[in-house]
Amino acid sequence: EALMIYRVVVFVALLAASWCVMTVVHESGHVICGWIGGGQLQEADLTPWRLPYSRFQPDPHPLLTLWGGPVIGVMLPLIAAAIAKQRWLWFIAYFCLLANGGYLATAWISGERFLDTPRLLHHGAHPATIAAFCVATIATGYYGFRKECIRLLSAEKMIEPRELPPAEPPDAMDSR
């Protein structure tokens, strides 16, 4: 009983951390790429409990700015997890993959003009590129996130952070 409560508390804490990391890193990707592309940041809000946003005017390279959010939003957590080799970082990285792909897919379906996917399409991104990004990130994110959730919630004994072995990169042939 106490072990399950511990697992659930850790799980909920990791979900909250994953959401915060995903929103801040995604939006920071827009900001960084907007600056790289010569845009002038007019306004930004990175607060994770609201829908973060950034607004550039002018934005000479809107596709760079727009793609920066989801690309950096998945790459930075994956790189951090691969370098640090910590299981909890893989949990967050897989969440970011799933969330960024899911966000672009649902934004595409909703058509809401202020969301990333309609703006990507408006500025000339090819639908096949967006679809490929969504399929790759959702599939990989779901596979890895599911595996990490099962690992976390079905541990036979309490897992102390100091007892965790270094994480190995995901095994593509793992059946979980």
N, C-alpha and C positions, 0 to 999 in steps of 0.2 A: 504494500500500500504506500508506504513512505517513498519507496524507490520510484513508483509510478508518478507520484506527485512531483518528486525531484525532476524526473524526465520531462514532465509536462511544463514545469516552470522553466527549465533550460530551453525547451522547444519554443515556448512563447517568447522568451527573451531573445533567442536567435531570430525568430520571425520579426520582432520589432527592430532589432539591429539590422537585419537584411533589408527591411523597408527603408530605413534611414539611409543606409549605404547606397541602395539602388537609386533613390530619388536624388540624393546629393551628387553622386558620381555622374548620373545621367545628365542632370542639368549643368553640372560643372563642365561636362564634355561640350555642351552647346556653347558655354561661355568661352572656354579655351579655344575652340575652333573658330568661333566668331571673331575673337581677337586676332588669331593667326591669319584669318582671311581679310583683315583690315576693317572689320565692322566696329562701330562705336556703340558700346553698351549704354543703353538709355535707362534700363531698369532690370532688376533681377531679384528674385526671391527664391532662396534655396531651402526654405523651411520645409522639413519633410512631412509635417502633419497637415500641410495644405498642398495643393498642386503647385509644385515649383515651376517657375517660368523665367525666361530671360527675353529681353526685347532689344534688338539692335536696329539702329537707324543712323546712317545707311548700313546696309549689309551687302557688300559687293559680291560675296560668294555664299548665297543662302544655302546651297546644297552642302557645302562644307560645314556650315554652322548647324544645319539640321541633322546631318548624318553623325556629327560629332557626339551628340547625346547618346544614341543607342550604341555606337561603336565603342566609344570610351566607356560607356556604361556597362558593357560586357567584358571588354579587354582588361581594364584595370583590376577588377575583382579576380579575374582568372589568373592574371600575372601575380597578384599578391598571394593567392592561394598556392600557386605553383612554387613560388619562392619560399614562403613561410612554412609550407608543408604541415599545416594545421587543419584537422578535420573540420573544425567550426568555420574556417575560412572557405572551405569547399562548399559547405552548406550555404553560405552567403553568396558565393560566386555562382552556384547553380540557380539560386533564387534570382539573382540579377539577370542571368541568361533567360530564364523563363519569363520574368516580368518584362524585360525590354522587348522580347519577341511578342509576348502577349499584348503589350501596350500598342505596338505598331499594328498588330493584326486587328485589335478592337477599334483603334482609332480609324483604321481604314474602313471598317464596317460602319462605324458611326457617321463618318463623313464630317464630323465637327471641324469647322474650318480653322480653328485655333490650335488643333492638335498636330503632332508631327507628321503623320502619314498624309493627310490631305495637303499639307504645306509642301512636303517632299514631292508629291505628284504635281502640284501647281508649279513648282520651280523646275520641273523636268526630269525628276527621277523616274527611271523605267520601272513599271509595275513588277516585272520579273525580278529585278534586283531586290525590291522590298519583299516580295514573296519568298525569295531564296533566304533572305536574312531571317524572316519570320519562321520559316520551316526549320532552318538550321538551329536557331536559338531556342525555339520552343521544344523541338525534339531532344536536343542535347540537355537543355535545362530541365525538362521533365524527367528524363532518364536519371540524371545525376541528383536532382533534388529529391526525387522519390527514394532513391537508394540511401541518401543521407537521412531522410526522415525515418525510414525503416530502421536504419542503424541506430539512430538516436532513441527512438521510442521502443525498441525491442531488445535493448541491451540486457544481458542476463544479470549483470551486477552494476552497481553504481559506477559510473565512469568519472573519475577525477581527472581534471585537465593534465596533471603531471603524469598520469598513467597512459595517456593517449600516445600511441605510436605515431611517428611521423606519417603524414598522409602520403599515399602514393597517387600518382596521376590516375584518373579514371581508366578502368579496363573496359575497352569497347566490347569485349565478349562476355562481361559479367551479366548474368541472367536477371539480376535484381534490377 
